[in-house]
């Protein structure tokens, strides 16, 4: 990537996507690089996320978080980070 970014988020699990949501809401140029192997996607029903008192499927949670991050302008690519310079 040769484009200047304000922030690179490595990993698209709940923590990385939360960071992307908050940073993008500040109108920063955000790129999330996600290999697509978040352990959160394995959870059939998590009760550990605010706003879902009855629980939510891990894959659905990740989909909703991705959509919210993208709504605020974060770019998300399915790649693997192998080197930073």
N, C-alpha and C positions, 0 to 999 in steps of 0.2 A: 504494500500500500504506500503510495507516495502522497496521498492527499493529507493535508494537515487536519488533525483532530484535536478537540479539547480533551477527550478522554477515550481510552480504549478499555473496554470491559472484556476480560477473558473468562468465559464461562457463562452459560445462559440458564443456570439454575435459579432458584428463588432469590438468592443473595445478589447475584449479578444482575438479574432483571430488576430487582428493587433499586439497585444503584442506578441503572440505566433510566428508570422512570423518574427518579428524583433529579438526576443530572439533566435529562432532556427537558424537564419542566422548567429548568433555569435557562432554557434556550441555548444549551451547549451542543456542540457537534459531537455526537456519541456514536461509537461503533461497538457492537457486541459481537464477539467471535465465539460461536458455540458449536461444538462438535456434535451436539444432539444426544449426549449420553448422560444427562442429568439423572442422578439417583432418585430425584423427586418423581420422575415419570414412572417409577416402579411401584409407587405407593397407591394401593387401591382406594384408600380413603384416609386423608390426613385431617386431623382435628387440631393441628398446630399452626394454623394460619388465621390471622385476624379477619373478621368479616364473614367467616363461614362456620357458624356455630354447629351446624349439622355435619360438617366435614365436606371435603371436596376431593375428587380424584386427582392424583398428581399430574397426569397429562393435561387435564382440563385446566388446572391451576396454571401450569406453564403456558398453555395457549392464551389464557386470559391476560397473563402478565406480559407476554410478548406483544399482544395486541395493544395493551395500554402503553407500553414503551414506544411502539411504533406510532401510535396516535400522537404522541408528543414529539415525534421526529427522530427517535433513535433508529439507527440502521442495524439490522441483524443479519449476519451471514453465517451459513453453515460451513465452517472451516475448522482447521486445527492450527493453533499457534505452535510453530516449531522453532521460531527464532525472533528475537527482538533486537533491533539495532538503534 
